[in-house]
Structures are given as C-alpha cells and as structure tokens.
Amino acid sequence: MTDRAQALRAELEPIVASLDLAIYDVTLSGGDRPTLAVLLSRPGGVDLDALETATRTISATLDALDPVRSRYLLEVSSPGLERPLRTPEHFAGAMNEDITLKTRNEAGHVERLRGTLVASDDTSITIRTDNADTTVDLADVEQARTVFVWGPAPKPGTGSRPGRKKEVAAK
C-alpha cells in the first residue's frame, strides 16, 4: 500500500466505522485519471444499501479533504468472492480457503501456485497443493486472491429439465 493510500485509509477508517463497516483495502492506481478504490467489509457481508450510504459519505469526506489534486474515479465496493490478498491480515483472514498467487523467483521467472492456504504469519504463507506444502515469502508475492470454488459438477446423464422423465428407446 502506498503512503498516500495509507493516509487516505487513516482518514476514512473512523468515518467507515461509524457506518458499522470496516475498510478491507484502499488502493490508488492509474495515471492521468486515477482510480481510488475503497473495499469495505463487515461480518455477514455488505449489502447494496450499506455501499450506497458509504459511497455518499466517503465522497463527501474526500471532497472536503481533496486528497487527489486531479480528477479521479471513486470506487466503493465489497472485496467480493474472489478478493485480493495483499497484506498479512488479508492472508490471515483467508485461512483454509483456496487461493491463487503469482510470484517471481530469484531468476526473474514467474511462478503460479494454486491451493489451500494452510498457514500465514507476518512474513510468509504456506499453500497446500496436490503435490506438497509450499511456503512463500510475502515479499515475493506479486499478486494473490481467493478463488471461489463452485459446487460439485452435475451427475453425467442428468437432463437440463428437472422433473422430466427420460425417454428410453425401444429395442
């Protein structure tokens, strides 16, 4: 997180807390017209009414603070099912969930891992893959996110119309 994003987070945290929400992440990215993304969370999830109220409140606060000298786009949302993982707290909150991550090794080659997050501390994480447990330093992680796993696949041979009997060909 950049110093600017950290400062914005510090300014917004008490305002967001007054709405019974918590800041999951704050990012400021882009060039000529940057995007300020504020991701909000709370136990049980964030509904659209809460996001609407938070957007208005955050927008009014940012108008008064004028933190970005040029025009910018404000995005207020929940982290979603497949949420980004950037801080030790994010990883700790994703224990026993499926994640995917991209690292760059010492030779500069990109490595991708996908598995279940089984351990996390302030400096490293451990992912259980089909092959083995792999420990990765957080400093080496370029990108990471949770992965939403859909339910089991339908049984082979079941039709797309529930309740309709299958016709059997006569011999």
Sequence and secondary structure as in RCSB ss.txt:
>XXXX:A:sequence
MTDRAQALRAELEPIVASLDLAIYDVTLSGGDRPTLAVLLSRPGGVDLDALETATRTISATLDALDPVRSRYLLE
VSSPGLERPLRTPEHFAGAMNEDITLKTRNEAGHVERLRGTLVASDDTSITIRTDNADTTVDLADVEQARTVFVW
GPAPKPGTGSRPGRKKEVAAK
>XXXX:A:secstr
  HHHHHHHHHHHHHHHTTT EEEEEEEE SSS EEEEEEE TT   HHHHHHHHHHHHHHHHHH  SSS  EEE
EE   SS B  SHHHHHTTTTSEEEEEEE TTS EEEEEEEEEEE SSEEEEE SS EEEEEGGGEEEEEE    
     TT  SSTT        
